[in-house]
Amino acid sequence: MPIVHFSVDWWKTLHQGATVFGPDRSIKIHGPMALTLFISFVGFTMLFFWILRARYRLEVRREMASSVTLDEALEARRREGALQ
């Protein structure tokens, strides 16, 4: 990963220069474009965590449903053993 990052500075003829931040960490991107980039970053991060939360809740519900089924199956097997 560092090679990919630093290749922009090492081989300037092959790659476009840094567009968002310069080597001295100064912002090189125009104001409205930086705002759009920031809003998009925040929006997609929030979307990611919302989907992650929904997926987690789905797995918890699925686990609860399967554990109820397992408990019922164990109880049925215990009743079978008690009848014999």
C-alpha positions in Angstrom: 0.0 0.0 0.0 2.7 2.6 0.8 4.3 1.9 -2.6 1.1 2.8 -4.3 0.8 6.0 -2.3 4.4 7.1 -2.8 4.5 6.2 -6.5 2.7 9.4 -7.2 5.7 11.3 -5.9 8.4 8.9 -7.1 7.3 8.6 -10.8 5.7 11.9 -11.6 5.6 11.1 -15.4 3.4 8.1 -14.9 0.9 9.4 -12.3 -1.2 12.5 -11.7 0.0 14.6 -8.8 -1.8 14.7 -5.5 -5.2 16.3 -6.0 -6.7 16.7 -2.5 -3.6 17.4 -0.3 -0.2 18.6 -1.3 3.1 17.2 0.1 3.0 19.9 2.8 -0.6 18.8 3.7 -2.1 22.0 2.3 -5.5 21.6 0.7 -5.3 21.7 -3.1 -8.9 21.0 -3.9 -11.4 23.8 -4.7 -13.8 24.7 -1.8 -17.2 23.4 -3.3 -15.5 20.2 -4.4 -14.0 19.7 -1.0 -17.4 20.2 0.6 -19.0 17.7 -1.8 -16.2 15.2 -1.0 -16.7 15.7 2.7 -20.5 15.4 2.6 -20.2 12.2 0.4 -17.7 10.7 2.8 -19.9 11.3 5.8 -23.1 10.1 4.0 -21.5 6.9 2.8 -20.0 6.3 6.2 -23.4 6.7 7.8 -25.0 4.4 5.2 -22.4 1.8 5.9 -23.1 1.8 9.7 -26.8 1.8 9.1 -26.6 -1.3 6.9 -24.2 -2.9 9.3 -26.7 -2.3 12.2 -29.5 -3.7 10.1 -27.5 -6.8 9.2 -26.5 -7.3 12.9 -30.2 -7.0 14.0 -31.2 -9.5 11.3 -28.5 -12.0 12.5 -29.7 -11.6 16.2 -33.3 -12.4 15.1 -32.2 -15.3 13.0 -30.1 -16.7 15.9 -33.1 -16.3 18.3 -35.4 -18.1 15.9 -32.9 -21.0 15.4 -32.3 -21.3 19.2 -36.1 -21.6 19.8 -36.3 -24.3 17.2 -33.3 -26.1 18.7 -34.9 -25.9 22.2 -38.1 -27.3 20.8 -36.3 -30.2 19.1 -34.4 -31.0 22.3 -37.6 -31.0 24.3 -39.2 -33.4 21.8 -36.2 -35.8 22.0 -36.4 -35.7 25.8 -40.1 -36.6 25.7 -39.3 -39.5 23.3 -36.8 -40.8 25.9 -39.3 -40.5 28.7 -41.9 -42.5 26.9 -39.7 -45.6 26.5 
